[in-house]
Amino acid sequence: MSKTLIIVIVAIVILGGLWFAFSGPGITNTYQTGTPTPATPSTPSTPSTPGTYPPSSMGHGRAVFVVKDAATTSMQGATSIVVTIDKVEVYSTTQGWVTVSTAQKKFDLLKLKQSGSAALLADTQLPTGTYDQIRLNIRTVEVIKTSGIAQEAKLPSHVLKIIGKVVVTDGKASTISIDFLADKSLHLTGNGTYILSPVIKLETRSEARVEIKADESVMISSGRVEEDKDQGMDEKGEMKTDFELKGNLEVDTKNIIHLK
């Protein structure tokens, strides 16, 4: 065999080996391109400090409604005035009427006066924004006389519509204090019928601090006062600013209240 042929065969063998080494199975390195997706941040937990709440992605804030009684004189002939409220609503031009609560709650106004405390009516989340009316549905009012006899009081209207600004801020607490003035609200007719024509003091705050205790008494501090005014219901059931129903009242045979 000639040297030339041997050289050609060796060359073919070498080239074939190199081709197999580079084209056969081996280790493959995979590389990712593009920017990695960042991790989703965790939702902060609610801190324990009263009045501070994490922002809501839906744009909501906490709204706490309370009932108080700031009567300044004693109630002749009554030891208890128990008001039962079974619906709370608020109104805004953008949201319309929004139901806050349909839970039935009872409040003894004279006990609230004696304790000087505020009692929880509702604690809820509301869409952020400004509300300009509050509506309470008063189911019944029961007066307990000094004799121990219970008597239901008449109302000019079972719907207590209060005009006042409520500002709800995202992730903050707003408070709505409805302060009944029982001594200006309760009337006794000549024939012994009780009439409750509510006189209330409304105070609302935004970005307030709220502490609710185990007995559902509520402590409110700081915050910005948005509304502070008195309103009263007339004999027709209409609420008026700085109003107190005065004079002799009577209930006719059709169960309608009249001012003499």
C-alpha positions in Angstrom: 0.0 0.0 0.0 1.5 3.3 -1.0 2.2 6.0 1.5 -0.2 8.4 -0.1 -3.1 5.9 0.4 -2.2 5.4 4.0 -2.1 9.2 4.6 -5.6 9.6 3.0 -7.1 6.8 5.2 -5.6 8.3 8.4 -6.9 11.7 7.4 -10.4 10.3 6.9 -10.3 8.4 10.2 -9.2 11.6 12.1 -11.9 13.8 10.4 -14.6 11.2 11.1 -13.6 11.1 14.8 -13.7 14.9 15.1 -17.1 15.0 13.4 -18.6 12.4 15.8 -17.1 14.2 18.8 -18.7 17.5 18.0 -22.0 16.4 16.6 -22.9 13.5 18.9 -24.7 13.6 22.3 -23.2 15.8 24.9 -23.9 18.4 27.6 -26.3 21.1 26.5 -26.3 24.5 28.3 -29.7 26.3 28.5 -29.8 30.1 28.9 -32.9 32.2 29.8 -33.4 35.5 28.1 -35.5 38.5 29.2 -36.1 40.2 32.6 -37.1 37.9 35.5 -40.7 38.5 36.9 -40.4 40.3 40.2 -41.9 38.5 43.3 -45.4 39.7 44.3 -45.1 41.8 47.5 -46.8 40.3 50.5 -49.9 42.0 51.9 -49.1 43.8 55.2 -50.9 42.5 58.2 -53.2 44.7 60.2 -51.2 46.4 63.0 -52.5 46.3 66.5 -52.4 50.1 67.0 -56.1 51.3 67.1 -57.0 53.7 64.3 -54.3 52.5 61.8 -55.2 50.1 59.0 -53.4 48.9 55.9 -54.5 50.6 52.6 -57.2 48.6 50.7 -56.7 47.8 47.0 -60.4 48.3 46.6 -60.4 51.9 48.0 -62.2 51.3 51.3 -62.0 52.8 54.7 -63.3 51.8 58.1 -66.5 53.5 59.4 -67.5 53.2 63.0 -71.0 54.4 64.1 -71.7 55.0 67.8 -74.7 56.0 69.9 -74.4 58.3 73.0 -76.7 60.3 75.2 -75.7 63.7 76.4 -78.9 64.6 78.2 -78.2 67.3 80.9 -81.4 67.1 83.0 -83.1 64.2 84.7 -86.0 62.4 83.0 -89.2 62.8 85.1 -91.2 59.6 85.2 -88.8 57.4 83.2 -86.0 55.1 84.4 -85.1 53.7 80.9 -85.5 54.8 77.3 -84.7 51.8 75.1 -84.3 52.6 71.4 -84.1 49.7 68.9 -82.4 50.5 65.6 -82.5 47.8 62.9 -81.0 49.5 59.9 -78.2 52.0 59.2 -77.5 53.6 55.8 -75.4 56.4 54.3 -75.8 58.4 51.1 -73.5 59.9 48.6 -74.1 61.4 45.1 -71.8 58.8 43.6 -72.8 55.7 45.6 -76.5 56.4 46.3 -77.8 54.8 49.5 -75.4 52.3 50.9 -76.5 49.8 53.6 -74.1 49.9 56.6 -75.9 47.4 58.8 -79.2 45.5 59.2 -78.3 44.1 62.6 -80.9 45.0 65.3 -79.3 46.9 68.2 -80.9 48.1 71.4 -79.6 51.1 73.4 -80.8 52.4 76.8 -80.3 56.1 76.4 -80.4 56.8 80.2 -77.8 54.1 80.9 -75.5 55.6 78.3 -76.0 59.0 80.0 -75.1 57.6 83.4 -72.0 55.8 82.1 -70.9 58.6 79.8 -69.9 56.1 77.3 -70.5 55.6 73.6 -72.0 52.3 72.4 -71.2 50.6 69.1 -73.9 50.8 66.5 -72.0 49.5 63.4 -68.4 48.8 62.4 -67.9 48.3 58.6 -65.8 49.0 55.5 -67.2 51.7 53.1 -66.0 52.8 49.7 -63.8 55.9 50.0 -65.5 59.2 49.4 -67.7 61.8 51.0 -71.2 60.9 52.2 -73.7 63.6 53.2 -76.6 61.8 54.8 -77.1 59.1 57.5 -80.4 57.2 57.8 -81.4 55.2 60.9 -84.5 53.0 61.0 -85.8 53.1 64.6 -88.0 50.1 65.1 -89.3 50.9 68.5 -88.8 53.1 71.6 -89.8 51.7 74.9 -90.0 53.8 78.1 -89.8 52.2 81.5 -91.6 54.3 84.0 -90.6 54.6 87.7 -93.5 52.3 88.5 -91.7 49.6 86.4 -94.4 49.6 83.7 -93.1 49.6 80.1 -94.8 51.8 77.6 -94.0 52.2 73.9 -93.4 55.7 72.8 -94.8 57.2 69.6 -92.5 58.5 66.9 -93.3 61.2 64.4 -91.3 59.1 61.9 -89.5 55.8 62.3 -86.8 57.0 59.8 -84.2 59.3 61.3 -82.6 61.1 58.4 -79.5 63.1 59.5 -77.8 65.6 57.3 -74.0 65.7 57.8 -70.6 65.1 56.1 -68.9 61.7 56.5 -65.4 61.5 54.9 -64.1 57.9 54.3 -60.3 57.7 53.6 -58.6 54.7 52.2 -57.1 52.5 54.9 -58.2 54.9 57.7 -60.9 55.0 60.3 -63.9 57.4 60.2 -66.3 57.8 63.1 -69.9 58.9 63.2 -71.2 59.8 66.7 -75.0 60.1 67.1 -75.6 61.7 70.4 -79.2 61.6 71.5 -80.4 64.4 73.8 -83.0 62.4 75.6 -84.2 65.2 77.8 -85.0 67.3 74.8 -86.4 64.4 72.8 -89.0 62.7 75.1 -92.4 64.3 75.5 -95.4 63.3 77.6 -98.9 64.2 76.5 -101.8 65.2 78.8 -103.3 61.7 78.5 -100.0 60.0 79.5 -98.7 59.0 76.0 -94.9 59.2 75.5 -93.6 60.7 72.2 -90.0 60.6 71.2 -89.1 63.3 68.7 -85.3 62.9 68.5 -82.9 65.7 69.1 -79.4 64.7 68.3 -75.9 66.0 68.1 -73.9 64.7 65.2 -70.1 64.6 65.2 -68.1 62.9 62.4 -64.3 62.5 62.2 -61.9 61.3 59.6 -58.6 59.6 60.2 -59.5 58.9 63.8 -58.3 56.5 66.4 -60.8 54.0 67.6 -60.8 51.5 70.4 -63.7 49.0 70.8 -63.8 47.3 74.1 -65.2 43.8 75.0 -68.5 45.3 76.2 -68.8 47.2 72.8 -68.2 50.6 74.4 -66.1 52.7 72.0 -63.3 55.2 72.7 -62.7 57.8 69.9 -59.7 60.1 69.9 -57.8 62.5 67.5 -58.8 62.7 63.9 -60.2 65.6 62.0 -63.7 66.8 62.8 -65.7 67.0 59.6 -69.2 67.8 61.1 -70.5 69.0 64.4 -74.1 70.2 64.6 -77.4 69.7 66.3 -80.6 68.5 64.6 -84.1 67.8 65.7 -87.3 66.1 64.4 -90.5 68.1 64.1 -94.0 66.7 64.7 -94.2 65.7 61.0 -91.0 63.6 61.2 -88.7 66.0 59.3 -85.2 66.8 60.6 -84.1 70.4 61.0 -80.8 72.0 62.0 -80.7 73.5 65.5 -84.3 72.5 66.2 -86.1 71.2 69.2 -89.8 70.4 69.3 -91.4 72.5 72.0 -95.0 72.9 73.1 -97.9 70.6 74.0 -98.3 67.5 71.8 -101.2 65.3 71.3 -102.0 62.1 69.4 -105.3 62.1 67.5 -107.6 59.1 66.8 -105.7 58.4 63.6 -102.5 58.0 65.6 -101.1 61.2 64.1 -99.0 63.6 66.3 -100.1 67.2 66.5 -98.5 70.3 68.1 -101.0 72.4 69.9 
